Amino acid sequence: MADTTENIINAIRKQIRDHMNEHADHLSGGACKDFEEYRYLTGVISGLALVERDILDLLIVKINART
């Protein structure tokens, strides 16, 4: 069961990272049509980064609980 949970968590982390990279590529490529889109995408990236950090923190707690 633990392996399945970890596999799911890793899959979610990968999706989060992929979304962050897609948005960052869009920004760095100068593809934003206006400042509103730029602000929106930087907000999305910020939110995804927070979620990713929370997931990593929870994983650390889980790993430390095992030892």
N, C-alpha and C positions, 0 to 999 in steps of 0.2 A: 504493500500500500504506500509506503513512504517513497519508493522509487516512482510510482505513478504520480504522486503529488509533486515530487520534484520535477518530473518531466513536464507536467502541466505548467508549473511555475516558470520553468526555463523557456517553454514555448511562449508564454505570455510576455516574458522579458524580451525575447527575440522580436516579437511583434511590436512591442513598445519601441525598442531600439530602431527597428526598420522604419516605423512611422516618423520617429525623430530625424533619422537620416534623410528620409524623403523630403520632409519640410525644410531641413537645413540646406539640402541641395537646391531646393526651389529658391530659397532666400539668397544663397550665395551666388546663384546663377543670374540674379537680377530679374527674376521672372515676376516679381510682385507688380501688379498693375497700379497700385497706389499705396499710400502710407497706411490706410485702413487695413489692407490685406497684410502688409508687413507686420503691423501690430497684432493682428489676429494670429498669424503664424508664430510669432515669437511667444505669444501667450500659450498657444497649443504646445510648443516645444517645452516651455517652462512647466506646464502641467504634466506633460509626459515624464519629464525629468524628476519631478517630485514623486510621481507614482513609482517610477523605477527605483528611486532611492528608498522609498518605504518598503518595497518588495525586498530589496537587498537587506535592509535592516531586519525585517522579519525572518529572512533566511539565516542571518547571523544568530539571532536569538534561538532559532530552532536548532541550529548546529551546536551552539553552546549548551543547549539543554540536553543534548545527546551525550556529551562528554562529562 
